């Protein structure tokens, strides 16, 4: 019995050792060595295979390929697994379909694919395959819809509705602008309320000689519509439901659809015994594709194909389509006989002379002719043919021409290097910097006057840049404006910036630069140079005192200390006098224009037209000599703010720039006469437009756009400025509208700058306007960013309801929240939204806006969201409205106006 137990123990030991060996072998495959072994095989050379959402790299047993996680290929997104009760275990793609990378943040998120350097020398043409699944990963049963871009061009409008328990794939043949292109961006763009997700992404280099297209436009995309191996019979169970399959011996790793059911008079011809050399044709079709074919019963019958008769969904009519026919003679005809075929596309011949097929010699016909909107072809045997027409496989591609040009490669390389060097993490700094225009990187302005976009302006103010000024700035040769202010840049002010031929403005204010300003920069014609607030930067000579001995140094230091102490004592004794003198003597210096008081009177025609009044005094309409309309804010002699606040606002506005903040044009500082000159906002304030007496009331989508714009401006103040800036008096009269009804925040000059290590400030001077002031601030005097969020929430309720924050009744003033919150609890949004809209709004959009406003006015300040989160949710709110208006417009086009749409049921009150 003891011997038996020992033998059994020995068996278990051997079992454990074998198990450990297998585990070690499998884990070794996760290492870079294993990946290189797979990817360096000739048949997989240059392949990039990404399992999006996977946490690990692994070897796929079905394809024999190495799949990587998408870490390192994309900057943002979250990983998810499809729901446990959704079966996505399809052959060849099942493992990839079960993991997803989804992108709840940002409008455009891009994968950056970088082909190997040795590969880019030989090829500029690539097959890109993206697989998409949903699998109810989020549990809400709402399949996403979004746009897929290759580089700067729209390739697909992805709609996974109908594919909730399956998958959808896109294959694109992309020709890079040049073989030296180092990065290919594949971008998912949020075009609606749902969140984009992707399951896998693959890149395969192609021979540049294949998939040629008409030479009308060198920049083209080929979007796969159908690739079919017409001779292969359906796969046996369990794969007969899988409409695509993938051959391991396809050196380009193309996916092929097997057979084409329902084709009349098509009969399979299968020669399993023949073998083909993949190298005998540039297209390198797999042997499995070449050794099967279809033919007709006799010579007189043609092979006919009409896309619309085979598939339920028609092709897009506006586009052109390109077809590639693959032939191989697999039947050894009797001596002296031959198979001769001709091809017609839309009943027009596409061959200059009939094609004679030779035994086991593959031929691909790629006619330099396209067909628009539909595909129909005939393959016939000529009168000289001894055998019926034959076809082994064919491919149909949508041809997309007139593509947008990407940003100049030198500019892209420079800005990407700048982004990497300074680790800039702005949300939309992905994909091409300039194109498409609606997704251009924040802080960049591009010129589109030439064929290729160029970067002409770069604003990196308050971007937390550290280190020296990078040499890459010198490669932005079309740059006209460069703002590097309010960062932590150090070292010398680089002389190479003077070599930028078009540079007109260079702002490095508020850094830690040192040394002497280069002569070339000071003497550069038409350059506006701002170098203030760099303590160790000298405009002319940098004289440093060198002491002879340590004793002299010590005595000098002692003398300095004594003088400082004496000065401090004098200041304390005469503080009031000195403060008064300083108020009279200080003057503003700025890169903006300084106006005299006589010029102010001339601009405003002796203060003729009053257009507003604020804490500083009255605001007047003015016109500059170049006919620029301006608003002149004149400091009243009775103003409570006084000179200190005036100077604070002026200096602040000179360094704070954003498209949703009112811009400062100039100032006046002449004795007691002080004024600020702003850009004129043609459509006045939001307060005026929300007035019940205004007959031109704002539409729902206009209100949402105004809210989004204002949120962008506030987001810049809170999160884009260093230190962050608090407005403290946010209200509709401080939200101004330009000629295009886009909003900008005004009067943020009284906000206080906060240190990075704290988010609040105890103020002895209460700020704000009754009705908009945070109750927490009123109670404690503790002002922080969440105080602005409360004010923003009140503004949102005003936009939703059309009512003012405070309404006067004979008995008292009624705050807007006193009647809105009880109304929300009833769950009837129709009684909340401005009745002037007459229910011309999306009910889901309105409810979401109400919920956003409620979150802003939460009594607990910690529960109020950051303005960046509010901005993202407002964009979703706007998207909901845009989708509904698009649906209504589509129904009008198709004259469905007689149909009565059932009213949507509002969600229950929160």
MOPEWO-V109480 format. One record per run of one state. SS is the DSSP state (A for helix, B for strand, O for the rest). FROM is the first residue (numbers start at 0). TO is the last residue. If there is no record, write none. Layout:
ss,from,to
SS,FROM,TO
SS,FROM,TO
This chain:
ss,from,to
O,0,0
A,1,27
O,28,30
A,31,38
O,39,40
A,41,43
O,44,46
B,47,50
O,51,56
B,57,58
O,59,64
B,65,68
O,69,69
B,70,70
O,71,72
B,73,73
O,74,76
B,77,80
O,81,92
A,93,96
O,97,97
B,98,102
O,103,106
B,107,112
O,113,115
A,116,119
O,120,123
B,124,132
O,133,143
B,144,149
O,150,151
B,152,158
O,159,165
B,166,174
O,175,182
B,183,188
O,189,194
B,195,197
O,198,198
B,199,204
O,205,219
B,220,228
O,229,242
B,243,245
O,246,253
B,254,257
O,258,265
B,266,269
O,270,276
A,277,279
O,280,285
A,286,289
O,290,290
B,291,294
O,295,301
B,302,305
A,306,309
O,310,318
B,319,326
O,327,327
B,328,328
O,329,337
B,338,344
O,345,346
B,347,348
O,349,353
B,354,356
O,357,357
B,358,358
O,359,361
B,362,364
O,365,369
B,370,371
O,372,374
B,375,380
O,381,388
B,389,390
O,391,391
B,392,399
O,400,407
A,408,421
O,422,435
A,436,438
O,439,442
B,443,446
O,447,452
B,453,458
O,459,464
B,465,466
O,467,469
A,470,474
O,475,479
B,480,482
O,483,486
B,487,491
O,492,493
A,494,498
O,499,503
B,504,506
O,507,510
B,511,515
O,516,517
A,518,521
O,522,526
B,527,529
O,530,534
B,535,537
O,538,548
A,549,572
O,573,573
A,574,584
O,585,591
B,592,594
O,595,595
A,596,602
O,603,608
B,609,612
O,613,616
B,617,622
O,623,627
B,628,633
O,634,640
A,641,652
O,653,659
B,660,660
O,661,662
B,663,669
O,670,671
B,672,678
O,679,683
B,684,684
A,685,689
O,690,698
A,699,719
O,720,723
B,724,724
O,725,730
A,731,733
B,734,736
O,737,741
B,742,744
O,745,751
B,752,752
O,753,758
B,759,761
O,762,773
A,774,779
O,780,780
B,781,783
A,784,800
O,801,804
B,805,807
O,808,811
B,812,814
A,815,825
O,826,827
A,828,830
O,831,833
A,834,836
O,837,841
A,842,855
O,856,859
A,860,862
O,863,865
A,866,892
O,893,909
